[in-house]
Amino acid sequence: MSGGGGGGGDFRPPGGGTRSSCNIDEIVPVSSPDPNVVGQIRQGMPLEVVAATNPRRVIVVVQSSGETLGSLTWSGLAKLLQCMEDGHDYVASVHSVQNGVVQVRIENA
């Protein structure tokens, strides 16, 4: 009998990844949004995605005109941080603002 061929195609090296693994397009909530900044943003408004260091860990914050709106905490955060460290850039836009709850869309720059 002959063995079936290998599945080829989508090999990802251990500990690494392919360029496509850093393609991010997600709608995520902003943690602890600053009410003063929330009052200045509108749906569709572009925001900056910045890795920042607080006393204990690296966090990702979204900024509007240099002011920090809040931080991101979601299941894809580790992937986002790794991709940013690897040189990928990301942007955010305001997806929704409702009763002080802010959701942003994160995607490749």
N, C-alpha and C positions, 0 to 999 in steps of 0.2 A: 504494500500500500504506500501511497505517497502522502506526505503530509501536506496540509493546506498551507498556502503561502502566508506570509506575514501581512499584517494589515497596513503597513506603510502610512505615509501621509502626515499625521499630526504628532510627530515626535516632539517632546518637550524635555530638554535636559534637566536632570535632577538639580534642584535648588535654583534653577533659572527659569526661563520661560521664553515664550516667543513674543515678538513685537505685539501680536494681537492680544496677548494676555494683559497688556496695558491699555487696551481700548476700553475706556470707561464711559458709560452714558447712563447715569442713575439719578433718580429723584430721591433726595434724602432730607431728613429733618435737621434743622440747626439746633444744637443744644445750647441752652441758656442764652437765647438771643437778647442783646442789649436793647431795651425798650426805646432808648434815644435814637439808635440806628434804625430800628424797625420802623419808626415814624418817618424815616427819610427814604425808604425803599418802596419800589412798586414792582408789580409783576412784569417779568421780562427784563428787568434791569440787570446789566452785567455786573459781576462781582469777581474779586480776585480770590484765588485759592492759594494759601500760603502755609508752609510748614513752619511752625513756631515751637520754641522750647519753653515749657513751663518748668517749675522746679523739679518735677519728677519724671516727665516723659515728653516726647515730641507729640504735638497735637497739630491738627489741621484747622485753620481758621478761615472763614470767609470774610472778606473786607469790602467795604464800600467807601470809596474816596479816602482810603487810608485808615478808616475807623473799623474796628473789629465788630462785626455783626454777632458772631458766636463761633462755636467750634462744631466739628463734625464727629459723630460717633455712630457708626453703623457697621454692619458685618463686612463691608468692603474696605474699611479704613486701612487695615494692614497692607492690603494690595495697593491702595492709593499711595500710601507712604513709601512703599518699596519702589513703585514706579517713579515717583517724584525723585527719590534718591538716585535712581538710574538715569535721570535726566529728562523725564517726560514732564510736560507742562499741562496744566489743567485750568479750566475756567469754570465759573459757575454763573448761573442766572437765577433770578428769583422766579420760582415756579408758582408759589402761592403764599399769601399772608392772610391769616384768618385768626382773629381773637388772640393775637400775639404769637401764634404758632407759625413758624416760617419753614417752608420747604424750598430747597434749591435743587437745580439740575446741575450735576457735575459732569463735565465731558472734556475730551481732549482739546487742547488749544489749537 
